[in-house]
Amino acid sequence: MAEQKNCEFPRFMIAAEKSGQGKTMITCGLLSLLSDPSGPSADYAVHAFKCGPDYIDPMFHRKVLEIPSYNLDSFFSNESQLCYLLGRHGRNQKSLGVIEGVMGYYDGLGGITDRASAYEVARLTKTPVVLIVDASGRSYSVLAAVRGFLTYRPDSQIGGVIFNRLSPMLYPGLKEAAERELGISVIGYVPVLEDFTFESRHLGLIMPEEIPKFKEKIKALADRIRRGIDLDALLSLAKTAGPLSVRGEKIPCVRKKNGQKPVIAVAMDQAFCFYYEDNLETLKAMGAELLFFSPIKDGKIPDGADGLYLGGGYPELYGEVLSQNQSMRESIKECIGRGMPCIAECGGYLYLKEWLTDGENRKWPMCGVLPGESKDSGKLSRFGYGVMTTRRDGILGPAGESFPVHEFHHWDCEENGDACFFKKPSGSGGWDCGYMTESLYAGFPHLYFYGHYPYGFLRRAAGWRDETQKET
């Protein structure tokens, strides 16, 4: 481990009583206001984060700020890693962190614990929390809800509140009562915004690129909520955040024999876009060069690629166009067949199957690297966190290696491999999963590279061309 340093990083978390309370919408509105060069936070560089394993909400943050948003997950990361991943964005400049919570504030693993909840992330990182409280259909009763959240845990971290869907006429009285009776800072209110909604599909919100005039809508949203939010009070709360003990890990670095970087081709388009930003940065920190390509539009894997990373996404929405790009499918099958190392998670895994049946029950040929087909199961299948253990030696490490993973998908297959075992973190549930060889991992579980460095993948990529040349 590297030398430990304390980092002063003003920050706050936006949390809510439960899912569906407008966290993402309000977070995006606040990100827009806080990044306004004419506002009170103009001197700060605003950074966004998302609690938990969500891929889509960080896309919204990124679209607003035009810089990456990062996941903070206390199941994937221990306390030291969590503080490092958060604090490294506030070490070298005047920065302001905005963290979006997940589900209800105290909701954690299995629905029966606060483990891996937004609360746990706030507690471990000493981050003050602004609780979004839904005031629709009630007025003074919201104070009882706030008191409950404040006192449920003695170290709740909750330092402020925003009343959502509140009539402006009721706000002054509620603000005065909350601050007098509960001793909490009232940051403001958001009125009913019937014309501002983000549509959803089977894996969550639709992606921001699919929303016409997204930037204009976020600007209009920010203008609507500006009058009800006390940005000075929000900044004051952010400055109460405790110092972070930032200790960077020594990351193993991989190079080819000639000293060059291994080149990893990363699928990135409308069908494949579910990547943890930290995974991509970890690959680069370990010495890789990343080349992004589109399985929808490009004709083949990029020239010079030594390895292949097929992330999750929505291949089920693009089955026809993926199928029609026969040259790309053949390129992937040919390269994997020659031993090019490949990690294929969830949507990327479905792409390697023989067939994919889309939402309209149309069956499309895919890459044919793996047997079988995928189709809509009609529900979230095997949803949640787990610990995956390898059953045999392979690209992820020796037999018996364990690391944290996450599953989240509607499409499913009758047979999903047995190279690994997925164990739920609570209870006795578990199942076989994944295909794995010395050069391939493919399965539904998503990997988090800070929880398990992809050393075998990159080492294989660094030597793949030399091995191929020996064989020929």
C-alpha positions as CSV (number, residue, x, y, z in Angstrom):
1,M,0.0,0.0,0.0
2,A,1.1,3.6,-0.7
3,E,1.6,6.2,1.9
4,Q,-1.6,7.3,3.6
5,K,-2.7,10.9,3.3
6,N,-5.7,12.9,4.6
7,C,-7.8,14.6,2.0
8,E,-10.2,17.5,2.6
9,F,-12.9,17.0,0.0
10,P,-16.2,18.9,0.4
11,R,-19.0,16.6,-0.5
12,F,-22.6,15.5,0.2
13,M,-24.9,12.6,-0.6
14,I,-28.4,12.8,-2.0
15,A,-30.5,10.0,-0.5
16,A,-34.2,9.2,-0.2
17,E,-36.8,7.4,1.8
18,K,-37.2,4.8,-0.9
19,S,-36.8,4.1,-4.6
20,G,-38.8,6.2,-7.1
21,Q,-38.5,9.5,-5.1
22,G,-36.7,11.4,-7.8
23,K,-33.1,11.0,-6.6
24,T,-31.6,10.9,-10.1
25,M,-33.7,13.8,-11.4
26,I,-32.9,16.0,-8.4
27,T,-29.2,15.0,-8.5
28,C,-29.0,16.0,-12.2
29,G,-30.7,19.3,-11.4
30,L,-28.2,20.0,-8.6
31,L,-25.2,19.0,-10.7
32,S,-26.3,21.5,-13.3
33,L,-26.8,24.3,-10.7
34,L,-23.5,23.5,-9.0
35,S,-21.5,23.5,-12.2
36,D,-22.9,26.8,-13.3
37,P,-20.0,29.2,-13.8
38,S,-22.1,32.1,-12.5
39,G,-23.2,30.3,-9.3
40,P,-21.9,30.2,-5.8
41,S,-19.9,27.0,-6.5
42,A,-18.2,28.4,-9.6
43,D,-14.8,28.0,-8.0
44,Y,-15.3,24.2,-7.6
45,A,-14.7,21.3,-9.9
46,V,-17.9,19.2,-9.5
47,H,-17.5,15.4,-9.4
48,A,-20.4,12.9,-9.4
49,F,-20.7,9.5,-7.9
50,K,-23.3,6.8,-7.5
51,C,-23.8,4.4,-4.6
52,G,-24.1,0.7,-5.6
53,P,-23.6,-1.2,-8.9
54,D,-25.9,0.9,-11.1
55,Y,-24.6,1.7,-14.6
56,I,-27.3,4.0,-16.0
57,D,-27.5,6.7,-13.3
58,P,-23.8,7.5,-13.8
59,M,-24.5,8.0,-17.5
60,F,-26.9,10.8,-16.6
61,H,-24.3,12.4,-14.3
62,R,-21.8,12.2,-17.1
63,K,-24.1,13.7,-19.6
64,V,-24.7,16.7,-17.3
65,L,-21.1,17.3,-16.3
66,E,-19.3,15.9,-19.4
67,I,-16.9,14.0,-17.2
68,P,-17.1,10.5,-15.9
69,S,-19.2,9.6,-12.9
70,Y,-17.9,6.8,-10.5
71,N,-19.5,4.1,-8.5
72,L,-19.0,3.8,-4.7
73,D,-20.0,0.4,-3.5
74,S,-19.2,-1.0,-0.1
75,F,-19.9,-4.6,-1.1
76,F,-17.3,-4.4,-3.9
77,S,-14.8,-2.3,-1.9
78,N,-13.5,-2.3,1.7
79,E,-13.4,1.0,3.7
80,S,-9.9,1.9,2.6
81,Q,-10.6,1.3,-1.1
82,L,-13.9,3.2,-0.8
83,C,-12.2,6.3,0.7
84,Y,-9.4,6.1,-1.9
85,L,-11.8,5.8,-4.8
86,L,-13.8,8.8,-3.5
87,G,-10.9,10.9,-2.3
88,R,-8.6,10.7,-5.3
89,H,-11.0,13.1,-7.1
90,G,-10.5,15.8,-4.5
91,R,-6.8,15.7,-3.8
92,N,-5.3,17.9,-6.5
93,Q,-7.8,20.7,-7.0
94,K,-10.6,22.5,-5.4
95,S,-13.3,19.9,-5.9
96,L,-16.9,19.3,-4.8
97,G,-18.3,15.8,-4.6
98,V,-22.0,14.9,-5.2
99,I,-23.0,11.3,-4.4
100,E,-26.3,9.9,-5.5
101,G,-27.6,7.2,-3.1
102,V,-29.3,3.9,-3.9
103,M,-32.8,2.7,-3.1
104,G,-34.0,3.7,0.3
105,Y,-31.3,5.2,2.5
106,Y,-30.9,2.2,4.9
107,D,-31.8,-0.5,2.3
108,G,-29.0,-3.0,2.0
109,L,-28.2,-6.7,1.1
110,G,-31.2,-9.0,0.8
111,G,-33.6,-6.3,2.1
112,I,-32.8,-7.4,5.7
113,T,-29.7,-5.4,6.5
114,D,-28.1,-1.9,6.0
115,R,-24.9,-3.6,4.7
116,A,-23.9,-2.1,1.3
117,S,-26.6,0.6,1.6
118,A,-26.2,4.3,0.9
119,Y,-26.1,4.8,4.7
120,E,-23.1,2.5,4.9
121,V,-21.2,4.4,2.2
122,A,-22.0,7.7,3.9
123,R,-20.8,6.4,7.3
124,L,-17.6,4.8,6.0
125,T,-16.7,8.0,4.0
126,K,-17.9,10.5,6.7
127,T,-20.1,12.1,4.1
128,P,-23.0,14.4,5.2
129,V,-26.4,13.4,3.7
130,V,-29.3,15.4,2.3
131,L,-32.5,13.4,2.6
132,I,-35.1,13.8,-0.1
133,V,-38.5,13.5,1.6
134,D,-41.7,13.2,-0.5
135,A,-44.2,15.7,0.7
136,S,-47.0,14.8,-1.7
137,G,-50.2,14.0,0.1
138,R,-49.0,15.2,3.4
139,S,-47.5,18.3,5.1
140,Y,-46.5,18.3,8.8
141,S,-46.3,14.5,8.8
142,V,-43.0,14.7,6.8
143,L,-41.4,15.9,10.0
144,A,-42.2,12.5,11.6
145,A,-40.6,10.8,8.7
146,V,-37.5,12.9,8.9
147,R,-37.2,12.3,12.7
148,G,-37.4,8.5,12.1
149,F,-34.6,8.6,9.6
150,L,-32.5,10.8,11.9
151,T,-32.9,8.6,14.9
152,Y,-32.9,5.1,13.3
153,R,-29.1,5.1,13.5
154,P,-27.3,7.3,16.0
155,D,-24.7,8.1,13.3
156,S,-27.2,8.6,10.5
157,Q,-25.0,11.2,8.8
158,I,-28.1,13.0,7.8
159,G,-27.4,16.8,8.0
160,G,-30.0,18.3,5.6
161,V,-33.3,17.7,4.0
162,I,-35.0,18.7,0.8
163,F,-38.8,18.5,0.6
164,N,-39.8,17.1,-2.8
165,R,-43.2,17.6,-4.5
166,L,-44.1,20.4,-2.0
167,S,-46.3,23.4,-2.5
168,P,-44.2,26.6,-2.2
169,M,-46.9,28.0,0.1
170,L,-46.2,25.3,2.7
171,Y,-42.4,25.5,2.6
172,P,-41.7,28.4,5.0
173,G,-43.7,26.8,7.8
174,L,-42.2,23.4,7.3
175,K,-38.7,24.8,7.1
176,E,-39.1,26.7,10.4
177,A,-40.6,23.7,12.2
178,A,-38.0,21.2,10.9
179,E,-35.1,23.4,11.9
180,R,-36.6,24.3,15.3
181,E,-37.9,20.8,16.3
182,L,-35.4,18.5,14.6
183,G,-32.3,20.7,14.5
184,I,-31.6,19.8,10.9
185,S,-30.7,22.2,8.0
186,V,-33.5,22.5,5.5
187,I,-31.7,22.9,2.1
188,G,-34.9,23.7,0.2
189,Y,-37.8,22.3,-1.7
190,V,-38.7,21.0,-5.1
191,P,-42.2,21.7,-6.4
192,V,-44.3,19.2,-8.3
193,L,-42.7,18.7,-11.7
194,E,-45.3,16.9,-13.8
195,D,-43.5,17.7,-17.0
196,F,-40.1,16.4,-15.9
197,T,-39.9,12.6,-15.8
198,F,-37.3,10.1,-16.9
199,E,-38.8,7.0,-18.6
200,S,-37.8,3.5,-17.6
201,R,-37.4,0.1,-19.1
202,H,-36.7,-3.4,-17.8
203,L,-33.2,-2.6,-16.4
204,G,-34.0,0.9,-15.1
205,L,-34.1,4.4,-16.7
206,I,-33.7,4.7,-20.4
207,M,-30.3,6.0,-21.3
208,P,-29.8,9.8,-21.5
209,E,-28.7,9.6,-25.2
210,E,-32.3,8.4,-25.9
211,I,-33.9,11.5,-24.4
212,P,-34.4,14.2,-27.1
213,K,-32.7,17.5,-26.2
214,F,-31.5,16.1,-22.9
215,K,-29.2,19.1,-22.1
216,E,-32.0,21.6,-22.7
217,K,-34.3,19.6,-20.5
218,I,-31.8,19.5,-17.6
219,K,-31.2,23.2,-18.0
220,A,-34.9,23.8,-17.8
221,L,-35.1,21.5,-14.7
222,A,-32.3,23.4,-13.0
223,D,-34.1,26.7,-13.7
224,R,-37.3,25.3,-12.2
225,I,-35.7,24.0,-8.9
226,R,-33.2,26.9,-8.5
227,R,-35.6,29.2,-6.6
228,G,-36.4,26.5,-4.0
229,I,-32.8,25.4,-3.3
230,D,-30.4,27.2,-0.9
231,L,-27.1,26.5,-2.7
232,D,-25.1,28.3,0.0
233,A,-26.6,26.1,2.7
234,L,-25.8,23.0,0.5
235,L,-22.1,24.1,0.2
236,S,-21.9,24.8,3.9
237,L,-23.1,21.3,4.6
238,A,-20.7,19.8,2.1
239,K,-17.8,21.5,4.0
240,T,-18.7,19.6,7.1
241,A,-17.6,16.3,5.5
242,G,-14.8,14.6,7.4
243,P,-11.3,14.2,6.1
244,L,-10.7,11.1,4.0
245,S,-7.8,8.8,4.7
246,V,-6.7,8.2,1.2
247,R,-4.3,5.3,0.7
248,G,-3.8,4.2,-2.9
249,E,-3.1,0.5,-3.6
250,K,-0.1,-0.6,-5.5
251,I,-1.6,-2.0,-8.7
252,P,0.2,-4.7,-10.7
253,C,1.4,-3.5,-14.1
254,V,1.6,-5.7,-17.2
255,R,3.7,-5.1,-20.3
256,K,4.5,-7.1,-23.4
257,K,8.0,-8.6,-23.8
258,N,9.0,-5.6,-26.0
259,G,7.8,-3.2,-23.4
260,Q,4.7,-2.1,-25.2
261,K,1.2,-1.9,-23.7
262,P,-1.3,-4.7,-24.2
263,V,-4.1,-3.3,-26.3
264,I,-7.7,-4.1,-25.2
265,A,-10.6,-3.7,-27.6
266,V,-13.6,-2.5,-25.6
267,A,-17.1,-2.7,-27.2
268,M,-18.8,0.6,-26.7
269,D,-22.1,1.6,-28.4
270,Q,-25.8,1.6,-27.8
271,A,-25.9,-2.2,-27.3
272,F,-22.8,-2.4,-25.0
273,C,-22.3,0.5,-22.6
274,F,-22.5,-0.9,-19.1
275,Y,-19.0,-0.5,-17.7
276,Y,-17.8,0.7,-14.4
277,E,-15.6,3.7,-15.0
278,D,-13.2,2.3,-12.4
279,N,-12.9,-1.0,-14.4
280,L,-11.7,1.0,-17.5
281,E,-9.4,3.1,-15.4
282,T,-8.0,0.0,-13.7
283,L,-7.2,-1.6,-17.0
284,K,-5.3,1.6,-17.9
285,A,-3.6,1.7,-14.5
286,M,-2.4,-1.8,-15.0
287,G,-0.7,-0.8,-18.3
288,A,-3.4,-1.5,-20.9
289,E,-4.2,0.7,-23.9
290,L,-7.9,0.8,-24.6
291,L,-9.4,0.9,-28.1
292,F,-13.2,1.4,-28.3
293,F,-15.2,0.0,-31.1
294,S,-18.8,-0.6,-32.1
295,P,-20.1,-4.2,-32.7
296,I,-23.1,-2.4,-34.4
297,K,-21.2,-0.2,-36.8
298,D,-17.6,-1.4,-37.2
299,G,-16.7,-4.3,-39.6
300,K,-14.3,-6.1,-37.3
301,I,-12.3,-6.0,-34.1
302,P,-9.8,-3.1,-34.2
303,D,-6.4,-3.9,-35.7
304,G,-3.7,-4.3,-33.1
305,A,-6.0,-5.6,-30.4
306,D,-4.5,-8.1,-28.0
307,G,-7.6,-8.7,-25.9
308,L,-11.4,-8.2,-26.0
309,Y,-13.7,-6.7,-23.4
310,L,-17.5,-7.1,-24.1
311,G,-19.4,-5.4,-21.4
312,G,-23.1,-5.4,-20.5
313,G,-25.8,-3.4,-22.1
314,Y,-28.9,-3.9,-24.2
315,P,-28.1,-6.3,-27.0
316,E,-31.7,-7.5,-26.8
317,L,-32.8,-4.1,-28.2
318,Y,-30.4,-4.3,-31.1
319,G,-30.6,-8.0,-32.1
320,E,-31.3,-7.3,-35.7
321,V,-28.5,-4.9,-36.4
322,L,-26.0,-6.9,-34.4
323,S,-27.0,-10.0,-36.4
324,Q,-26.8,-8.1,-39.7
325,N,-23.2,-7.1,-39.0
326,Q,-21.9,-10.6,-40.0
327,S,-18.3,-9.5,-40.5
328,M,-18.0,-8.3,-36.9
329,R,-19.6,-11.5,-35.6
330,E,-17.1,-13.6,-37.7
331,S,-14.2,-11.4,-36.5
332,I,-15.0,-12.0,-32.9
333,K,-15.5,-15.7,-33.3
334,E,-12.3,-16.1,-35.2
335,C,-10.2,-14.1,-32.8
336,I,-11.6,-15.9,-29.7
337,G,-11.1,-19.2,-31.5
338,R,-7.4,-18.3,-32.0
339,G,-7.1,-17.7,-28.3
340,M,-7.5,-14.0,-28.0
341,P,-8.3,-13.4,-24.3
342,C,-11.8,-12.1,-23.7
343,I,-14.0,-11.0,-20.8
344,A,-17.7,-11.0,-21.7
345,E,-20.2,-9.9,-19.1
346,C,-24.0,-10.2,-19.2
347,G,-24.9,-8.5,-22.5
348,G,-21.5,-9.3,-23.9
349,Y,-22.0,-12.9,-22.9
350,L,-25.4,-13.0,-24.7
351,Y,-23.6,-11.7,-27.8
352,L,-21.3,-14.7,-27.8
353,K,-24.2,-17.2,-27.8
354,E,-25.5,-18.8,-30.9
355,W,-28.9,-17.1,-30.9
356,L,-30.7,-14.1,-29.3
357,T,-34.5,-13.8,-29.2
358,D,-35.5,-10.2,-29.0
359,G,-38.5,-8.6,-27.2
360,E,-40.7,-9.1,-30.3
361,N,-39.9,-12.9,-30.3
362,R,-37.6,-12.6,-33.3
363,K,-34.6,-14.9,-33.3
364,W,-31.3,-13.6,-34.4
365,P,-27.9,-15.3,-34.9
366,M,-25.1,-14.0,-32.7
367,C,-21.4,-14.8,-32.6
368,G,-21.7,-18.5,-32.0
369,V,-18.7,-18.8,-29.7
370,L,-20.9,-20.4,-27.0
371,P,-23.8,-22.8,-27.4
372,G,-27.5,-22.0,-26.9
373,E,-29.7,-18.9,-27.0
374,S,-31.1,-16.2,-24.8
375,K,-34.6,-14.8,-24.4
376,D,-36.7,-12.7,-22.1
377,S,-37.4,-14.4,-18.8
378,G,-40.2,-11.9,-18.1
379,K,-38.5,-10.8,-14.8
380,L,-35.2,-9.9,-13.3
381,S,-33.3,-13.2,-13.1
382,R,-30.9,-14.0,-10.2
383,F,-30.7,-10.3,-9.3
384,G,-28.2,-9.0,-6.8
385,Y,-24.8,-9.2,-5.2
386,G,-22.8,-12.4,-4.8
387,V,-19.4,-13.9,-4.2
388,M,-18.2,-15.9,-7.2
389,T,-15.7,-18.7,-6.7
390,T,-13.8,-20.3,-9.6
391,R,-14.1,-24.1,-9.8
392,R,-11.1,-24.6,-12.1
393,D,-8.0,-22.7,-13.2
394,G,-8.6,-20.1,-15.9
395,I,-8.3,-16.5,-17.0
396,L,-9.8,-15.2,-13.7
397,G,-7.3,-17.1,-11.6
398,P,-6.7,-20.5,-10.0
399,A,-9.5,-22.8,-8.8
400,G,-10.9,-21.6,-5.5
401,E,-10.4,-17.9,-6.1
402,S,-13.3,-15.8,-4.8
403,F,-14.4,-12.2,-5.5
404,P,-17.5,-9.9,-5.4
405,V,-19.8,-9.8,-8.4
406,H,-23.3,-8.6,-9.3
407,E,-26.1,-10.0,-11.6
408,F,-28.8,-7.9,-13.1
409,H,-30.6,-9.1,-16.2
410,H,-34.0,-9.9,-17.8
411,W,-32.7,-12.0,-20.6
412,D,-31.7,-15.5,-19.6
413,C,-30.4,-18.8,-21.0
414,E,-31.2,-22.4,-20.2
415,E,-27.5,-23.2,-19.7
416,N,-25.0,-20.7,-18.3
417,G,-21.9,-22.7,-17.6
418,D,-20.5,-24.2,-14.5
419,A,-16.9,-22.9,-14.3
420,C,-17.8,-20.9,-11.2
421,F,-20.2,-20.8,-8.3
422,F,-22.3,-17.8,-7.4
423,K,-23.1,-17.6,-3.6
424,K,-25.6,-15.0,-2.3
425,P,-24.1,-13.0,0.5
426,S,-27.0,-13.7,2.8
427,G,-28.8,-17.0,3.2
428,S,-27.8,-20.3,1.5
429,G,-28.7,-19.4,-2.1
430,G,-26.3,-20.0,-5.0
431,W,-25.9,-21.4,-8.5
432,D,-23.5,-22.5,-11.1
433,C,-22.4,-19.8,-13.6
434,G,-19.9,-18.9,-16.2
435,Y,-17.8,-20.3,-19.0
436,M,-14.0,-20.1,-18.4
437,T,-10.9,-21.3,-20.1
438,E,-7.3,-20.0,-20.0
439,S,-8.4,-17.2,-22.4
440,L,-12.1,-16.7,-21.9
441,Y,-14.5,-15.7,-19.1
442,A,-18.2,-15.3,-20.2
443,G,-21.2,-15.2,-17.9
444,F,-23.9,-13.1,-16.4
445,P,-22.0,-11.9,-13.3
446,H,-20.4,-8.5,-13.7
447,L,-16.9,-8.2,-12.4
448,Y,-15.5,-5.2,-10.4
449,F,-11.8,-4.9,-11.1
450,Y,-10.9,-3.2,-7.8
451,G,-12.4,-6.2,-6.1
452,H,-10.4,-8.6,-8.2
453,Y,-7.6,-7.3,-10.5
454,P,-7.8,-8.8,-14.1
455,Y,-4.2,-9.8,-14.0
456,G,-4.7,-13.1,-15.8
457,F,-6.6,-11.4,-18.6
458,L,-3.9,-8.7,-19.2
459,R,-1.0,-11.1,-18.8
460,R,-2.7,-13.4,-21.4
461,A,-3.3,-10.4,-23.7
462,A,0.4,-9.3,-23.4
463,G,1.6,-12.6,-24.6
464,W,-1.2,-13.6,-27.0
465,R,0.5,-12.4,-30.2
466,D,3.8,-14.2,-29.3
467,E,1.9,-17.4,-28.7
468,T,-0.1,-17.1,-31.9
469,Q,3.1,-16.6,-33.9
470,K,4.7,-19.7,-32.3
471,E,1.6,-21.7,-33.4
472,T,1.9,-20.5,-36.9
